[in-house]
Structures are given as C-alpha cells and as structure tokens.
Amino acid sequence: MNRQEIVYWDSLIYNNWNFYLAATKSGLCCLRLPNEPFETLENWVYKNMQNVELVQNTEKMSGYCLQLIEFLQGKRKEFSIDLDLRGTNFQKSVWQRLLKIPYGETSTYFYIAKSLNRPKASRAVGAANGSNPIPIIIPCHRVIGSDGNLTGYRGGIPFKKTLLALEQFNA
C-alpha cells in the first residue's frame, strides 16, 4: 500500500506581500509569488504530485521562510536550502542553469538556450522560465530579453523590477 506523502506549507507576509511556500521531505518544491491565492499552490501540488496531503506547518517551513525574508531584506545573496524540483528534464535543466546566474546580474533567454546547447530553444527556455515552481529562489527574475527589456513575469513586471533593483542595490 502506498503511503501518502506529506507536503508541508505555510504563508509568509512580508512588506504587504503574501507568499505561500510548500516543501516535501526532500526540500522546497513550490513558492507562489506575492498575492497569488493559496489555490495556486494547492493546484500546483495536486497537479505535480501523486498521493499527497497538504499540511500547514509553520515550524517545518520556518527555515525556508527565514531565508526568503533575509533575501528580501538584502541580507542574503544565496540560498542554502534543499530543492525538490518537479518538472520535465528540459525544465529542470533550465532551472539548474538559472541557479548559476550570479546575484545582481541578468542573463537572456537566448544565452541560456545557447548554454544548454539548444540555441534555437529561446522560446522553450522562456516557457520553462515561466513554469518555474520556485521563483526568487530559482531566480527567473534575472532573465531578460535579448534587447535588454524586462519581459513577462508571473509576479508582474513591477515586482520583477523590485527584485532586480534590490539585487543591484545590494550587489
């Protein structure tokens, strides 16, 4: 008989932003951007995992929340938390590449595609970027268009600008 896996979650309110985070025993698996409703986290978990139960647990989520707060305060440039990535192999390769973009710097969809030996896959990189389940920690906000313009961001362009400005100020 398959045992049900527990996915712990909690909410974090910081600077009028409301985040929802979820983790398995393997690490953080989902972070919802400010003011996305809890249902977006719940829907993501049930779509990407089988036989799970969502359980709110502030204690188990406290380390993840603390590192996110430290980042948002400009006190943390790198995260030291385990991640439980759920996606296709291509998506995971893009997300792993995003983790290599240095704090305070940006990259382009084309450069990431090229670095993955898929120079014609800029749009696929953009799609993987957009489906990143752990934004901020996996810094998809650091990806911009080849022309230098800020492109779509699930949290909205103003929030993307805020994150990039935070990093520029603290770099």
N, C-alpha and C positions, 0 to 999 in steps of 0.2 A: 504494500500500500504506500502510495506517495504521500510524504508528509508535506503539509502546506508550508511554504516559505513565508517568513515574516518580512515585510518591508516596513521599516520604521520611517516616520515622517514627523516634521514639525514645521511651524511657521516662524518667521523672523520678521519683525518690524524694525526697520532702520531708516531714519531720515524720511519718514512718511512713505517709505516703500515697503510693500508687503511681499515677502518671498516665501515660497514653500519648497522644502527640501525633502528628499527621500533617499534612504540607504538600505542596502542589504547587508548581510554579514561580511560581504566582500568589499564594500565601500559605497561611496556616494554614487547614486545612479541617476538622479534627476534633480534639477533645480529649475524652478519656474521663475521667470523674470517678474519685476515689480508689477503688482496689481493684476497678474493673471490669476483667475479664480482657482480655488482648490481643485475644482473639477478637471482642470487641465492636467494637474499632477495625477489625479486619480485615473483619468482616461489613459494617460501615458503608461502608467504602471500596468493597468489591466490589458492594454494592447501589446505591451512588450514583454510581459512575464506571464508564466502559467502557474496556476495553483498557488496564488499568493493571498496574503491577508495584510491589509494596511493597518498599522497600529501607530497611533501617536505616542511618541516617547521623547520628551524633551531631554532627558539625561543622555540617551544614546545618540542624539543628534547634536548635542552641545558643542562637540569639537568641530564639527562642520560649520555650525553657526558662528562660532568664535573666529575661525579663520576667515569666513566671509566678512564679518564685521571688521576685522583687522585690515583686510584688503580695502574695504570701502572707506576706512579711516585713513588710508595711505600708509599704514604701518606694516603691511605685508606685501611683498612683491612676488613671492612664490608660495604655492600651496603645498603642504606636505600631508595630504590625505590620500587614502586609497580610493580608487575609482572603480566602479563596476559598469563598464561600457556595454551597452546593449544596442546593436545595430549591425548592418552588413559589414563585411570585411572592408569594402571600399570606404564606407563611412568611418569605420574605426581608424583606417589609415589616415584619413583626412584629420580626424580629431587628434590623433597622435602627433601629426605634423603641426597642428595649431598650438599644441603644448610647447613647441620649440620656438615659437615667436617670442622674442625677449620682451619683458615688461617695458612699456613706454615706446615700443616700436610697432610698426604695422607691416603687413605683407599684402599681396594681391592674390586674387583667385587664380590668375594665370601663373604666378610664381609657385603657388602651392601645387597646382596641377603639374607644372614642369618638374618640380622637386619629387613628385611621385612617379615620374616617367610617363605621365599621361598629359602631354602638352595641349591636347585638344579637349581636355575634360574640364575646362574652366566652369562651365555651367553645372556639371555634376559636382564639382567641388563646392559651388555655391549652394546647391541643393543639400549636400551633406552638412555644410556650414549651417544652413537654416534649420536642419533637423537635429542639431547638436542638443542632446538632452541635459547637458551640464554647462550652460553658458556662464560666463565670467571665469569659472574655474578652468574650463577649456575655453580659451579667450577668443571666441569667434568675433568679438567686437574689434579685434585688431586687424581684421581683414577688410580691405577697401578695394574699390575698383581700380583698374589699371590707370585710369585718368586722374587718380587721387581723390575722387569723390567718395563720400560715405554712401554706401549702398544699403539696401534693406536690412533691417534688424528687427527680430521678433519683439524686442523690448521697445522699439521705436527709435528713430534717428536721434531725438533729443537725449535719450538715455545712453545711446552709443557715444554721442559727443561728450556726455558727462564722464563716462568711463575712460575715454581716451584723454580727456583733459586732466582727470585725476592722475593718470599714469604719467602724463607729460610733466605735471607739477611735481610729482614725487620721484621721478626717474633719477 
